[in-house]
Amino acid sequence: IKRNMRRAGRVVGIASGRRVRCWSMTVSSKSYYSSNKKEKTGPPVVTKVGATVPTVAEHKTEAMKEEIAIGMYEKVDIRVAKIVHAEDVAGAAKLLKLSLDCGEIAEDGQPKLRTVFSGIKPKYTPEKLIGRKSLYLANLKPRKMANFGTSEGMLLCATTSNRREFYMTFVDDDTPVGLVVS
């Protein structure tokens, strides 16, 4: 980036052949269109001085899904869960078997644990997950997972449009387990 530092809102340089303007702590492109004027790219975002993250053209997002009524959303039970145990699943390249504390108490007074199988093994090791808190879809119908066991819910992850990358939705350590996301 060639820098020509002037006050905010002025041209501050050229990045990848595009003029960039500085507005407060972000950098936005002069035009929201690439040089061929056909592809809408959106502005690059600066996370620190001299660094940019991918634009919309470089990281394609999925189109929003069909709108739903509020009544349909109210049927979904998303809760905070703590991962108390995690292990590799023998014979599965992508699966981890997780035991989750979802805030329920069993008859013996101990936390009732739920078992979830999740395809997050390529990115997360069991050791790095134990003790972390994440969002959990609690009222998903239990599903038999081949010869591995029954999954009693789903951990929520954000994924790229091509499903090659994913990111778990971790929450703060001081968030109580069992809290409902609304």
C-alpha positions as CSV (number, residue, x, y, z in Angstrom):
1,I,0.0,0.0,0.0
2,K,1.4,3.4,-1.0
3,R,0.5,5.8,1.8
4,N,-0.4,9.4,1.4
5,M,-1.6,10.1,4.9
6,R,-4.2,12.9,5.0
7,R,-7.2,13.4,7.3
8,A,-10.0,10.9,7.5
9,G,-12.1,10.6,4.4
10,R,-9.3,11.3,2.0
11,V,-7.4,8.9,-0.2
12,V,-4.8,7.2,1.9
13,G,-3.3,4.9,-0.6
14,I,-3.7,2.3,-3.3
15,A,-4.3,-1.4,-2.4
16,S,-4.5,-4.0,-5.0
17,G,-5.0,-1.4,-7.7
18,R,-8.0,0.1,-5.9
19,R,-8.1,3.5,-4.2
20,V,-8.8,3.2,-0.6
21,R,-10.3,5.9,1.7
22,C,-9.9,6.0,5.5
23,W,-13.1,6.4,7.5
24,S,-12.4,6.3,11.2
25,M,-10.9,2.8,11.9
26,T,-12.0,1.1,8.7
27,V,-10.9,1.4,5.1
28,S,-13.5,1.4,2.4
29,S,-13.0,1.3,-1.4
30,K,-13.8,4.3,-3.5
31,S,-16.1,2.2,-5.6
32,Y,-17.9,-1.0,-4.5
33,Y,-17.2,-2.5,-7.8
34,S,-14.1,-4.2,-9.1
35,S,-12.2,-2.8,-12.0
36,N,-14.4,-4.6,-14.5
37,K,-17.5,-2.8,-13.0
38,K,-19.5,-6.0,-13.2
39,E,-18.6,-7.9,-10.0
40,K,-19.8,-6.3,-6.8
41,T,-17.0,-6.8,-4.2
42,G,-17.8,-4.6,-1.2
43,P,-15.2,-2.7,0.8
44,P,-12.1,-4.3,2.3
45,V,-12.0,-4.2,6.1
46,V,-8.9,-3.3,8.0
47,T,-8.3,-5.2,11.3
48,K,-5.0,-3.5,11.9
49,V,-2.9,-1.0,10.1
50,G,-1.8,-2.5,6.8
51,A,-3.8,-5.7,7.0
52,T,-7.1,-6.5,5.2
53,V,-9.5,-9.4,5.4
54,P,-11.1,-11.0,2.3
55,T,-13.7,-8.9,0.5
56,V,-17.1,-10.3,-0.4
57,A,-15.8,-11.4,-3.7
58,E,-12.9,-13.4,-2.1
59,H,-15.1,-15.0,0.6
60,K,-18.5,-15.7,-0.8
61,T,-21.4,-15.9,1.6
62,E,-24.6,-17.8,1.1
63,A,-27.8,-16.1,0.3
64,M,-30.1,-15.6,3.2
65,K,-32.6,-18.5,3.6
66,E,-36.4,-18.1,3.3
67,E,-38.0,-15.9,5.9
68,I,-39.8,-17.6,8.7
69,A,-42.5,-16.6,11.1
70,I,-41.4,-15.9,14.7
71,G,-43.4,-19.0,15.8
72,M,-41.0,-21.2,13.9
73,Y,-38.0,-19.7,15.6
74,E,-39.6,-20.1,19.0
75,K,-39.7,-23.9,18.4
76,V,-35.9,-24.0,18.3
77,D,-34.2,-24.6,21.7
78,I,-30.6,-23.3,21.6
79,R,-28.7,-23.5,24.9
80,V,-25.3,-22.9,26.3
81,A,-23.5,-26.3,26.9
82,K,-20.2,-27.1,28.5
83,I,-18.0,-29.8,26.8
84,V,-17.0,-32.1,29.7
85,H,-15.6,-35.0,27.7
86,A,-14.4,-35.4,24.1
87,E,-12.9,-38.4,22.3
88,D,-12.0,-39.6,18.9
89,V,-14.5,-42.0,17.2
90,A,-12.7,-45.1,16.0
91,G,-13.4,-45.7,12.3
92,A,-14.5,-42.1,11.6
93,A,-12.2,-39.6,10.0
94,K,-14.2,-36.5,11.0
95,L,-16.2,-37.4,14.1
96,L,-15.7,-36.6,17.7
97,K,-17.9,-38.0,20.5
98,L,-18.7,-35.2,23.0
99,S,-20.4,-35.3,26.4
100,L,-22.2,-32.1,27.1
101,D,-23.5,-30.6,30.4
102,C,-26.6,-28.6,29.3
103,G,-27.7,-27.6,32.7
104,E,-30.1,-30.5,33.3
105,I,-29.9,-32.4,36.7
106,A,-30.3,-36.2,36.8
107,E,-32.3,-38.0,39.5
108,D,-29.0,-38.6,41.5
109,G,-28.3,-34.9,41.7
110,Q,-25.4,-35.0,39.2
111,P,-25.4,-33.1,35.8
112,K,-27.3,-35.1,33.1
113,L,-24.8,-35.4,30.2
114,R,-25.9,-35.5,26.6
115,T,-23.9,-37.3,23.9
116,V,-23.3,-35.5,20.6
117,F,-21.3,-36.7,17.6
118,S,-19.9,-33.8,15.7
119,G,-17.8,-33.7,12.4
120,I,-15.3,-31.2,13.9
121,K,-12.3,-33.5,14.2
122,P,-10.3,-32.0,11.2
123,K,-10.1,-28.6,13.1
124,Y,-10.5,-29.3,16.8
125,T,-8.7,-31.8,19.1
126,P,-10.5,-33.3,22.1
127,E,-8.0,-31.8,24.5
128,K,-8.7,-28.3,23.2
129,L,-12.5,-28.7,23.5
130,I,-12.8,-30.0,27.1
131,G,-14.0,-27.3,29.4
132,R,-15.1,-24.9,26.6
133,K,-18.7,-23.7,26.3
134,S,-20.6,-23.6,23.1
135,L,-24.1,-23.2,21.7
136,Y,-26.1,-26.5,21.4
137,L,-29.4,-27.3,19.6
138,A,-31.1,-29.1,22.4
139,N,-34.4,-30.1,21.0
140,L,-33.2,-31.9,17.8
141,K,-34.6,-35.4,17.5
142,P,-32.0,-38.0,18.6
143,R,-30.3,-39.6,15.6
144,K,-28.5,-42.9,15.3
145,M,-25.0,-42.4,13.9
146,A,-24.1,-45.6,11.9
147,N,-22.4,-48.0,14.4
148,F,-21.1,-45.2,16.7
149,G,-24.1,-44.5,18.9
150,T,-26.9,-42.0,19.2
151,S,-26.4,-38.2,18.9
152,E,-28.7,-36.2,21.2
153,G,-28.4,-32.8,19.6
154,M,-26.0,-30.6,17.6
155,L,-23.3,-28.1,18.4
156,L,-23.7,-24.9,16.3
157,C,-20.9,-23.9,13.9
158,A,-20.5,-21.2,11.3
159,T,-19.5,-22.5,7.9
160,T,-18.3,-21.1,4.6
161,S,-20.5,-21.4,1.6
162,N,-18.5,-24.3,0.3
163,R,-18.6,-26.1,3.7
164,R,-14.8,-26.5,3.7
165,E,-14.2,-24.3,6.7
166,F,-16.1,-24.1,9.9
167,Y,-15.9,-22.2,13.2
168,M,-17.5,-23.3,16.5
169,T,-19.6,-20.9,18.4
170,F,-17.9,-20.6,21.7
171,V,-19.3,-18.4,24.5
172,D,-17.6,-16.7,27.5
173,D,-16.4,-19.0,30.3
174,D,-18.6,-17.2,32.9
175,T,-21.8,-17.9,30.9
176,P,-23.9,-20.4,33.0
177,V,-24.7,-23.7,31.3
178,G,-28.3,-24.2,30.3
179,L,-29.1,-20.6,29.4
180,V,-31.5,-20.3,26.5
181,V,-30.5,-18.3,23.5
182,S,-33.4,-16.0,22.5
